[in-house]
Amino acid sequence: MEAGVTKAILIYGAGGFAREVAWLVESCGEPYRCVGFIDDDDSHYDESLNSYPVMSLDAAFAKYPHAAVVPGMGDPGTRQVVMQKASAAGFSTETLVHPRTERSQWLTVGKGTVICAGCILTTNITIGQYVQINLDCTIGHDAVLEDYVTLAPGVHVSGCVQIRRSAYIGTGAVIINGTRDDPIVIGENAVVGAGACVTKSIPADTTAVGVPAKPIQVPRG
């Protein structure tokens, strides 16, 4: 991005987290500027949220064709659907990292990812595309978060943990450390409940809760 050029940001979604992302954009300051929300529910059009307009996807592209779209919803599946729609409409995307984030230089972050205030990310961490890392999360060394992963507020991911695509980790959950040879793996589309303590790998498409976390819903077949 050229110096002095302002980047308009549209947030896809019009719920609570979308409003928090708008605040994140404000906190980042230049060169970013929030210009509105995109919502698929036409009952919200012509309204405003915290002084920002709510628009349809087509109306947003007509008014701000050079804006970048970032996702503003916590559900990984919904996030994937809307960002595919935004891309098909011709929008670019942007990665947003709150300035009150502690992070090392040994960190890779994919496009469209949102990292909120108060997070600490240490070393040799790989984060995919369209990941959501909410308030006050910590991520340890050699962790991998694949595309569309969600960390709700206050999640602590220890070292040598791999979180597969579209997994959701609930508020205040803790994942203990694995090793390089035997990492803790949270499977694709898995859900870890709020306040859970994960001490061993969780299979794909499984919901696990409790201390220690145990499956309450397991994959069929």
Secondary structure in CASP SS format (residue, H / E / C, confidence):
PFRMAT SS
TARGET T0000
AUTHOR 0000-0000-0000
METHOD secondary structure of the structure
MODEL  1
M C 1.00
E C 1.00
A C 1.00
G C 1.00
V C 1.00
T C 1.00
K E 1.00
A E 1.00
I E 1.00
L E 1.00
I E 1.00
Y E 1.00
G C 1.00
A C 1.00
G C 1.00
G H 1.00
F H 1.00
A H 1.00
R H 1.00
E H 1.00
V H 1.00
A H 1.00
W H 1.00
L H 1.00
V H 1.00
E H 1.00
S H 1.00
C H 1.00
G C 1.00
E C 1.00
P C 1.00
Y E 1.00
R E 1.00
C E 1.00
V E 1.00
G E 1.00
F E 1.00
I E 1.00
D C 1.00
D C 1.00
D C 1.00
D H 1.00
S H 1.00
H H 1.00
Y C 1.00
D C 1.00
E C 1.00
S E 1.00
L E 1.00
N C 1.00
S C 1.00
Y E 1.00
P E 1.00
V E 1.00
M E 1.00
S C 1.00
L H 1.00
D H 1.00
A H 1.00
A H 1.00
F H 1.00
A H 1.00
K H 1.00
Y C 1.00
P C 1.00
H C 1.00
A C 1.00
A E 1.00
V E 1.00
V E 1.00
P E 1.00
G C 1.00
M C 1.00
G C 1.00
D C 1.00
P H 1.00
G H 1.00
T H 1.00
R H 1.00
Q H 1.00
V H 1.00
V H 1.00
M H 1.00
Q H 1.00
K H 1.00
A H 1.00
S H 1.00
A H 1.00
A H 1.00
G C 1.00
F C 1.00
S E 1.00
T E 1.00
E C 1.00
T C 1.00
L E 1.00
V E 1.00
H C 1.00
P C 1.00
R C 1.00
T C 1.00
E E 1.00
R E 1.00
S C 1.00
Q C 1.00
W C 1.00
L E 1.00
T E 1.00
V E 1.00
G C 1.00
K C 1.00
G C 1.00
T C 1.00
V E 1.00
I E 1.00
C C 1.00
A C 1.00
G C 1.00
C C 1.00
I E 1.00
L E 1.00
T C 1.00
T C 1.00
N C 1.00
I E 1.00
T E 1.00
I E 1.00
G C 1.00
Q C 1.00
Y C 1.00
V C 1.00
Q E 1.00
I E 1.00
N C 1.00
L C 1.00
D C 1.00
C C 1.00
T E 1.00
I E 1.00
G C 1.00
H C 1.00
D C 1.00
A C 1.00
V E 1.00
L E 1.00
E C 1.00
D C 1.00
Y C 1.00
V C 1.00
T E 1.00
L E 1.00
A C 1.00
P C 1.00
G C 1.00
V C 1.00
H E 1.00
V E 1.00
S C 1.00
G C 1.00
C C 1.00
V E 1.00
Q E 1.00
I E 1.00
R C 1.00
R C 1.00
S C 1.00
A C 1.00
Y E 1.00
I E 1.00
G C 1.00
T C 1.00
G C 1.00
A C 1.00
V E 1.00
I E 1.00
I C 1.00
N C 1.00
G C 1.00
T C 1.00
R C 1.00
D C 1.00
D C 1.00
P C 1.00
I E 1.00
V E 1.00
I E 1.00
G C 1.00
E C 1.00
N C 1.00
A C 1.00
V E 1.00
V E 1.00
G C 1.00
A C 1.00
G C 1.00
A C 1.00
C E 1.00
V E 1.00
T C 1.00
K C 1.00
S C 1.00
I E 1.00
P C 1.00
A C 1.00
D C 1.00
T C 1.00
T E 1.00
A E 1.00
V E 1.00
G C 1.00
V C 1.00
P C 1.00
A C 1.00
K E 1.00
P E 1.00
I E 1.00
Q E 1.00
V C 1.00
P C 1.00
R C 1.00
G C 1.00
END
